[in-house]
Amino acid sequence: MFSLQKILVLFAVLAAIWYGFKLVTRLDQARKQKLKETARNDATPGSSSKEDGVVDLVQNPDGTYGAKNKDRSA
């Protein structure tokens, strides 16, 4: 019924699953840490990322709003 080979294979499968979960957990923690660092770097004052597609608008003298020029300050 139970043989030494079956028990060894069972332990090998359990060890593979255990170490697989440890690896997945480490990769997930590294991914979350990288996202946290990226969010922290993007949130620093003075950092302007033009890749997000946001356009600064300023009010024109006639009351309308237009895109902010680099040479004109709000």
Distance bins in CASP14 RR format, pairs under 12 A and 6 or more apart:
PFRMAT RR
TARGET T0000
AUTHOR 0000-0000-0000
RMODE 2
METHOD distances of the structure
MODEL  1
1 7 0 0 0 0 0 1 0 0 0 0 0
2 8 0 0 0 0 0 1 0 0 0 0 0
2 9 0 0 0 0 0 1 0 0 0 0 0
2 10 0 0 0 0 1 0 0 0 0 0 0
3 9 0 0 0 0 1 0 0 0 0 0 0
3 10 0 0 0 0 0 1 0 0 0 0 0
4 10 0 0 0 0 0 1 0 0 0 0 0
4 11 0 0 0 0 0 1 0 0 0 0 0
5 11 0 0 0 0 0 1 0 0 0 0 0
5 12 0 0 0 0 0 1 0 0 0 0 0
6 12 0 0 0 0 0 1 0 0 0 0 0
6 13 0 0 0 0 0 1 0 0 0 0 0
7 13 0 0 0 0 0 1 0 0 0 0 0
7 14 0 0 0 0 0 1 0 0 0 0 0
8 14 0 0 0 0 0 1 0 0 0 0 0
8 15 0 0 0 0 0 1 0 0 0 0 0
9 15 0 0 0 0 0 1 0 0 0 0 0
9 16 0 0 0 0 0 1 0 0 0 0 0
10 16 0 0 0 0 0 1 0 0 0 0 0
10 17 0 0 0 0 0 1 0 0 0 0 0
11 17 0 0 0 0 0 1 0 0 0 0 0
11 18 0 0 0 0 0 1 0 0 0 0 0
12 18 0 0 0 0 0 1 0 0 0 0 0
12 19 0 0 0 0 0 1 0 0 0 0 0
13 19 0 0 0 0 0 1 0 0 0 0 0
13 20 0 0 0 0 0 1 0 0 0 0 0
14 20 0 0 0 0 0 1 0 0 0 0 0
14 21 0 0 0 0 0 1 0 0 0 0 0
15 21 0 0 0 0 0 1 0 0 0 0 0
15 22 0 0 0 0 0 1 0 0 0 0 0
16 22 0 0 0 0 0 1 0 0 0 0 0
16 23 0 0 0 0 0 1 0 0 0 0 0
17 23 0 0 0 0 0 1 0 0 0 0 0
17 24 0 0 0 0 0 1 0 0 0 0 0
18 24 0 0 0 0 0 1 0 0 0 0 0
18 25 0 0 0 0 0 1 0 0 0 0 0
19 25 0 0 0 0 0 1 0 0 0 0 0
19 26 0 0 0 0 0 1 0 0 0 0 0
20 26 0 0 0 0 1 0 0 0 0 0 0
20 27 0 0 0 0 1 0 0 0 0 0 0
20 28 0 0 0 0 0 1 0 0 0 0 0
21 27 0 0 0 0 0 1 0 0 0 0 0
21 28 0 0 0 0 0 1 0 0 0 0 0
22 28 0 0 0 0 0 1 0 0 0 0 0
22 29 0 0 0 0 0 1 0 0 0 0 0
23 29 0 0 0 0 0 1 0 0 0 0 0
23 30 0 0 0 0 0 1 0 0 0 0 0
24 30 0 0 0 0 0 1 0 0 0 0 0
24 31 0 0 0 0 0 1 0 0 0 0 0
25 31 0 0 0 0 0 1 0 0 0 0 0
25 32 0 0 0 0 0 1 0 0 0 0 0
26 32 0 0 0 0 0 1 0 0 0 0 0
26 33 0 0 0 0 0 1 0 0 0 0 0
27 33 0 0 0 0 0 1 0 0 0 0 0
27 34 0 0 0 0 0 1 0 0 0 0 0
28 34 0 0 0 0 0 1 0 0 0 0 0
28 35 0 0 0 0 0 1 0 0 0 0 0
29 35 0 0 0 0 0 1 0 0 0 0 0
29 36 0 0 0 0 0 1 0 0 0 0 0
30 36 0 0 0 0 0 1 0 0 0 0 0
30 37 0 0 0 0 0 1 0 0 0 0 0
31 37 0 0 0 0 0 1 0 0 0 0 0
31 38 0 0 0 0 0 1 0 0 0 0 0
32 38 0 0 0 0 0 1 0 0 0 0 0
32 39 0 0 0 0 0 1 0 0 0 0 0
33 39 0 0 0 0 0 1 0 0 0 0 0
33 40 0 0 0 0 0 1 0 0 0 0 0
34 40 0 0 0 0 0 1 0 0 0 0 0
34 41 0 0 0 0 0 1 0 0 0 0 0
35 41 0 0 0 0 0 1 0 0 0 0 0
35 42 0 0 0 0 0 1 0 0 0 0 0
36 42 0 0 0 0 0 1 0 0 0 0 0
36 43 0 0 0 0 0 1 0 0 0 0 0
37 43 0 0 0 0 0 1 0 0 0 0 0
37 44 0 0 0 0 0 1 0 0 0 0 0
38 44 0 0 0 0 0 1 0 0 0 0 0
38 47 0 0 0 0 0 1 0 0 0 0 0
38 49 0 0 0 0 0 1 0 0 0 0 0
39 47 0 0 0 0 0 1 0 0 0 0 0
39 49 0 0 0 0 0 1 0 0 0 0 0
40 47 0 0 0 0 0 1 0 0 0 0 0
41 47 1 0 0 1 0 0 0 0 0 0 0
41 49 0 0 0 0 1 0 0 0 0 0 0
42 48 0 0 0 0 1 0 0 0 0 0 0
42 49 1 0 0 1 0 0 0 0 0 0 0
42 51 0 0 0 0 0 1 0 0 0 0 0
42 52 0 0 0 0 1 0 0 0 0 0 0
43 49 0 0 0 0 0 1 0 0 0 0 0
48 54 0 0 0 0 1 0 0 0 0 0 0
48 55 0 0 0 0 0 1 0 0 0 0 0
48 56 0 0 0 0 1 0 0 0 0 0 0
48 68 0 0 0 0 0 1 0 0 0 0 0
48 70 0 0 0 0 0 1 0 0 0 0 0
50 56 0 0 0 0 0 1 0 0 0 0 0
50 70 0 0 0 0 0 1 0 0 0 0 0
53 67 0 0 0 0 0 1 0 0 0 0 0
54 67 0 0 0 0 0 1 0 0 0 0 0
54 68 0 0 0 0 0 1 0 0 0 0 0
55 65 0 0 0 0 0 1 0 0 0 0 0
55 66 0 0 0 0 1 0 0 0 0 0 0
55 67 1 0 1 0 0 0 0 0 0 0 0
55 68 1 0 0 1 0 0 0 0 0 0 0
55 69 0 0 0 0 0 1 0 0 0 0 0
56 65 0 0 0 0 0 1 0 0 0 0 0
56 66 0 0 0 0 1 0 0 0 0 0 0
56 67 1 0 0 1 0 0 0 0 0 0 0
56 68 1 1 0 0 0 0 0 0 0 0 0
56 69 0 0 0 0 1 0 0 0 0 0 0
56 70 0 0 0 0 1 0 0 0 0 0 0
56 72 0 0 0 0 0 1 0 0 0 0 0
56 73 0 0 0 0 0 1 0 0 0 0 0
56 74 1 0 0 1 0 0 0 0 0 0 0
57 63 0 0 0 0 0 1 0 0 0 0 0
57 64 0 0 0 0 1 0 0 0 0 0 0
57 65 1 0 1 0 0 0 0 0 0 0 0
57 66 1 0 1 0 0 0 0 0 0 0 0
57 67 1 0 0 1 0 0 0 0 0 0 0
57 68 1 0 0 1 0 0 0 0 0 0 0
57 69 0 0 0 0 0 1 0 0 0 0 0
57 72 0 0 0 0 0 1 0 0 0 0 0
57 74 0 0 0 0 1 0 0 0 0 0 0
58 64 0 0 0 0 0 1 0 0 0 0 0
58 65 1 0 0 1 0 0 0 0 0 0 0
58 66 1 0 0 1 0 0 0 0 0 0 0
58 67 1 0 0 1 0 0 0 0 0 0 0
58 68 1 0 1 0 0 0 0 0 0 0 0
58 69 0 0 0 0 1 0 0 0 0 0 0
58 70 0 0 0 0 0 1 0 0 0 0 0
58 72 1 0 0 1 0 0 0 0 0 0 0
58 73 0 0 0 0 1 0 0 0 0 0 0
58 74 1 0 1 0 0 0 0 0 0 0 0
59 65 1 0 1 0 0 0 0 0 0 0 0
59 66 1 0 0 1 0 0 0 0 0 0 0
59 67 0 0 0 0 0 1 0 0 0 0 0
59 68 0 0 0 0 0 1 0 0 0 0 0
59 72 0 0 0 0 0 1 0 0 0 0 0
59 74 0 0 0 0 1 0 0 0 0 0 0
60 66 1 0 0 1 0 0 0 0 0 0 0
60 67 0 0 0 0 0 1 0 0 0 0 0
60 68 0 0 0 0 0 1 0 0 0 0 0
60 69 0 0 0 0 0 1 0 0 0 0 0
60 72 0 0 0 0 0 1 0 0 0 0 0
60 74 0 0 0 0 0 1 0 0 0 0 0
61 72 0 0 0 0 0 1 0 0 0 0 0
65 74 0 0 0 0 0 1 0 0 0 0 0
66 72 0 0 0 0 0 1 0 0 0 0 0
66 74 0 0 0 0 0 1 0 0 0 0 0
67 74 0 0 0 0 0 1 0 0 0 0 0
68 74 1 0 0 1 0 0 0 0 0 0 0
END
